[in-house]
Amino acid sequence: MAGEEQQIKKRKKGHAQQHQLKRQGRRSYKEDQEIAELEQRLRDGAPPRGSNPLAAQEGAGATTSYAAARTFDELPLSQYTKDSLKKHKFVTLTAVQRATLPHALAGRDVLGAAKTGSGKTLSFLIPLVEKLYRAKWTRLDGLGALVLTPTRELAVQIFEELRKVGHFHDLSAGLLIGGKAVAEEAARVHRMALLVATPGRLLQHMDETPGFDTSGLQVLVLDEADRILDMGFAATLDAIVANLPKERQTLLFSATQTKSVRDLARLSLTDPEYLAVHAEAATPTPLKLQQAYMVVDLDKKMDVLWSFIRTHLKAKTIIFLSTCKQVRFVFEAFRKLRPGVPLRCLHGGLKQARRTSVFYEFCNEKAMVLIATDIAARGLDFPTVDWVVQADCPEDAATYIHRVGRTARYMSSGRALLLLLPSERGGMLKLLEDAKVPLTQIRPNPSKQQTVTPALQALLSKDQELKDFAQKALTAYLRSVFLQPKKDVFDVTQLPVEDFAASIGLASVPKLRFLRRVKSGPGGKSREEVIEVGGKAALQEEEEQAEDSEEEEDGGEEEEQEEDAAAARRAGAASTSGRASASPAAAAAAAAAAAAGGKKGKRAAGLEELEEQQAAKKLKGKDGGARKANGGAAAEAAGNEDDEDDFLVVKKRNVFAEPEEEERLMKEAAAAAEADGEDGKKKKKKKKQKIKVGSVSGNRMVFDEQGNALDPLAQLAKEGLGDEAAEAAAAAEALSAREGVYVVASRPEERFKIAADLMRRRDKEDRARLKQLKKEIKLEKKARARAATGLEEQGPVATLGRGSDDDEEEEEDDDDEGGSGSEEEEEDEGRRRRGGRGGRRGGDDSEDGDGGEGSSDDDDGDGGDGQRRGTKRPEVAHFGMARKDGGAGAGAGAAGAKAAAPATSLAEQEALALKLLSMRR
């Protein structure tokens, strides 16, 4: 059964393949017939060279060829293309399509110029798809058609239109733009028949991708040709054209077409057809576009933009600025101020994914503000844009035409507003008048104006990143104005830079220097002229801000800097007075250092102080007496100055106050070194200080209000202790309980002496008690040893017991409280844990009851209950601090040791001892 099913599947598969082959054969046959008919029709109905199909249709002798077509069905197009156009509702030809498509379908080079939004994209996409279809192009034939665009967004838009036109065609198409993975594109680019690309990424694949062949190219298209042919893409375009075959069809389209013979020769055009559809029109801009301009001062431009956005919340607006940094700053600032309408920005500094996302978001929204650079000025088809605001003056009339072309697309209406500075008004209006651009001057409505400068200043004071954006935006704008070639329109020296900086929230403007070459005269040598923007005050403010930022990075505050400078001046004055009789040069240097202390930062002040100290050390050995007297007076004067302002004043040591002590120390050190040298002994290595847990390492220094060092005990004795009667009672109680140190005396020195004597006396008593306790323990051990020896002679009598759990917990608590036991106790504890012989025989060596005797510490201090033979001794801490949980004394322990116990044999004792040890472990 399984074999029969497989055979049935094979038969069905074979029938399907045969049917597919028949369909392909029939399709191939129909395609061949269609291609032959199209080629014949193209040859017969081609318009004459140099003719304009639009003019021929208007004349009396208009032909009946496809040059007179007004719909796509009337053109010699394949059925696949016609079906694709119908599917996407492209029926009627526009003016530029009627003029250019007949020549382009005939295989001629075309230079097409038309207004923005007139349908130029289909004018070059349909001819290249039809040419590859008639040539039966496959993916094995390599690259057949190439479309170059200046911007990524325009390339994405053209690729989407190409997919519409070639919907039913069996052609492979690809998109090559920056911002995507090169490796993924390189794996597929050699199989593409059509490519839409930006110049930079295409040249990269030509240089790096193996197997990418462009020698068989049939059609080359340059959209926005004037932009691609300018100096920005000159080297890249020349390298691309060098890799392309010379025998090809070339199509150039733009709203502002070039007629330069040099540019056309670079592209190897052969007898091109120049078709300027709207060359004779009254204006190069769309007919339904309302255009106006407004003269605005530079410091009022931000207010005008903010007021415009706030008064057009339901409109779809594009605002054009000159540089990416301006777009970034305006977008971030307005976004934080929340104008009430969605904001987006589009500039070259964004990642490609973000740029594409912004493009589609703006296309789909009904009300939004897009702040962009000129990358959105060419070719992009944004639907239903209401306003185009040019906040910065365009560089020429062509840029203006492309910017305003983002609105009033095809048959739609739109509005455009141009903001001009007073210095730009005359030159720019003349350029636009020569280009036949109609403009109407308008003025802002005072009742609708809103000021945004205070809000920007508040934002910049809180947000350091936004402040950096503002500074970079200011610099970028001034640089762009300076680099503009038309100096009759753009003059950076006439700009009110300080007012503009204040309008965007900056407190000052940096001093900018732009260099330009100016010829001294006809035939003379060129010289360099420096143009400075921003005055000395602005430069000083910038330096002060830089110093403040450095101080913040170093961790200094403004008050600390002022106090350090004041202290440096005072130290300089003191040093000057001390050295007046010794060295006038040193006094002058100190005075200069004191004068410079108020201007320099903390680091400079520190260097000056170091120099003063070194100079003082050099002058130290010459006339010590005079320096000592003058130094003391200077120190006293400095102390008086410190009393006036005691906030964050740095205390400085007087180097002349204690020369005798320093000389004494130096002599003692020298004598010790000589003694070591005479004895020939090696210097002992300094022992490393070991950190002991619970102990205090090092000496603690306490300083009084005058900066003098005090002993901690003396400081403790100086503190006020309350009423003398209450203090006396507390002292008596403390002395009886031996807790704490309470001393009553009228003078601090007496309190210190009494407290020190009391502590020494307590230490002496503690040592005596500890010595007596050790003697008692030793005697107790001997007595127990003698008793054990006598019992062994009389018979094996001993008692083994185990302390209760409560006793063990009490012992652990005693250990945690930090009581210090004797050395003998530690040794006996170690022998007990090792299971020594003496422990098994009756625990003679045990002290704390953990051994064989079975005794343990007992908090109620009754000395044992007869079965516990151990002793409880008080643990003594340093300075006479007795343990609060101290148990019974040595006498009670001795009495408990004499208690008798029932007799047991030696074997039973050993068995019990072993069992006890095993339980302990």
Secondary structure, 3 states (H helix, E strand, C coil): CHHHHHHHHHHHHHHHHHHHHHHHHHHHHHHHHHHHHHHHHHHHHCCCCCCCHHHHHHCCCCCCCHHHCCEHHHCCCCHHHHHHHHHCCCCECCHHHHHHHHHHHCCCCEEEECCCCCCHHHHHHHHHHHHHHHCCCCHHHCCCEEEECCCHHHHHHHHHHHHHHCCCCCCCEEEECCCCCHHHHHCCHHHCCEEEECHHHHHHHHHHCCCCCCCCCCEEEEECHHHHCCHHHHHHHHHHHHCCCCCCEEEEEECCCCCCHHHHHHCCCCCCEEEECCCCCCCCCCCCEEEEEEECCHHHHHHHHHHHHHHCCCCEEEEECCCHHHHHHHHHHHHHHCCCCCEEEECCCCCHHHHHHHHHHHHHCCCEEEEECHHHCCCCCCCCCCEEEECCCCCCHHHHHHHHCCCCCCCCCEEEEEEECCCCHHHHHHHHHHCCCCCEECCCCHHHCCCCHHHHHHHHHHCHHHHHHHHHHHHHHHHHHHHCCCCCCCCHHHCCHHHHHHHCCCCCCCCEEEEEEEECCCCCCEEEEEEEECCHHHHHHHHHHHHHHHHHHCCCCHHHHHHHHHHHHHHHHHHHHHHCCCCHHHHHHHHHHHHHHCCCCHHHHHHHHHHHHHHHHHCCCCCHHHHHHHHHHHHHHHHHHHHHCCCCCCCCCCCCCCHHHHHHHHHHHHHHHHHHHHHCCCCCCCCCCCCCCCCCCCCCCEECCCCCEECHHHHHHHCCCCCHHHHHHHHHHHHHHCCCCCCCCCCHHHHHHHHHHHHHHHHHHHHHHHHHHHHHHHHHHHHHHHHHHHHHHHCCCCCCCCCCHHHHHHHHHHHHCCCCCCHHHHHHHHHHHCCCHHHHCCCCCCCCCCCCCCCCCCCCCCCCCCCCCCCCCCCECHHHCECCCCCCCHHHHHHHHCCCCCCCCHHHHHHHHHHHHHHHC
